[in-house]
Amino acid sequence: IQFDDITSGLVATYREFKQFAPMTQSVKDIYPQNYSEFSLLYPNLNKALLLKVAPLISEDYCSELIEKYRDSDFSNLEEKTLITYIKYAICSFALNDDALGNSFVQKAVRFMKSNVEKFPTYSASPAAAELSYDRDDSPVYSMM
């Protein structure tokens, strides 16, 4: 996966970022207050997607999802739901809230595994067989 610019990611605007990363007391010091400050988070958003999300949903499926998102070409409601979980995750990671980011990644993977027929690229990938998020107490943090 390679990003040419922010539009190749899943969170491209400040408005969208604010929707998926509400300001809380724990992040108020680093929360962007305007578009210029938000643009400084681009590398963090991309890094979160590349390093913390893509390995768990499969890099091939992550690339496919980005293309579908960019082209507004979702084949099912499940992909739209998955995108929402991933956006919450990468926004949380960008604000250094790894616990919240990890919980959304877990939710995304569990969702994909429970609807595996809707995610054929993921289900055919090694990532689908590597981790089990069937239980809420899966040791996610040790794998990041």
N, C-alpha and C positions, 0 to 999 in steps of 0.2 A: 504494500500500500504506500502510495506517495501522494502528498498534497501539494498542488501547485499554488493554491491560495485558500483563503478561508471558505470560499463558496464550495469547495470540494469536501468540506466537513459537514457536520449535521447541525451545528449552531452557527449561523452566519450573521445574525444581527443582534444589536444590543437589546432590542425589544424582545426578541426570542430568548436571549439569555436571561433577562429579568423574569420571563415567564417560567423558566425551568430552574432558576437559582434564586429563590426568594431571599431577601436580605434578612439575616438573623443576627443576634447579638454576637455569635461566635465568629462571624465573617465580616462584620461591619468595617473593620480596619482595612480589609483588602478588597471589599466589594466595589466594583467600578461605579462611579457616579455619573459618567457620561460616555459617549461613544469613543472618545479618544482613550480613556482609561480601559474601556472594554477591549479595544483593539490590541492593547498590550497583553491581553489574555489569550490571543489567538494561538501562540505556541503551546500554552498549557492545555487548551481545548484539544488541539491536534495530538499532543503527547498523550493525553488521557485516552483518546480514542485508539491510538496506535499501540500503546503499551499496556493499558489496563483493560480495555474492552475487546479489541480485535482478537487477541489470543484466546479469549474465552468463547467468542461466538464464531470463530474461524476468520482468518484474514480474507479468504475468498468471499465468504458471505458478507463481511464488513464492506469490502469493495463493491459488491453487488448492491448492498443496501444504500451506500452512498450514491451510486449511479441512479437507483430508483428514486431516491429522495430528490436528487438534483433534477431529474426529469419528471417528477410527480407521477411516477408510474408504478404505483403499488398494486399488486394483484389481489390482495386480500386485507381484510380488516386487522388480522393478526399482525401483519407487518407494520401497520400504523401504530398499533399498541406497542410493539417492540421498540419502534423508533422513540416513542415517548419515554419508555424506561431508560433507553440509552442516552437520550438528551439529559434527563435528570442526573444520570450517572456522570457524564462527562462534565456537566456544569459543577457538580459537587466536587469532583476531582480537581477541576481548575481552581476552585476556591480552597483547596487543601483539606476538604472534608472527606477524607478517605473512607471513614466508616459509612457515611451516607452513600457515597459513590459505590462502595462495595455492595451495599444492600440492594441498590438498584441493579447492579450487574447480576447479582444472584437472582433477583426477581426476573430479569430478562432471560437468563439461562433456564430457569425453571419453567418460564412461560414457553420458551421454544421447545423444551423437552416434552411439555404436556400437549403441544400442538405440532409435533414433529412432521406430520404430513404437509404442513403449510410452509415448512422451511427446508426444502430438499437439499439446497447447497450446504446448509449447516449440518443436516443429519448425515450427509455423506462425508463430512470432514472428520479428521482426527480429533478436533476439539470436542465434538459431540460425545465421543467415547471416553475422553480423558477425565472429566470432572463430573461429580454427581452433586447436584444441589437439591436432592429430593428432601433433605431435612434442613430445617432452619439453622441448625447448629453446625453446618458444614464448615470445615476449617479453611475458609476463603482467604483470610488475612495472611496465613502462612504461605499461600501460593502466589501472592502478589509481589 
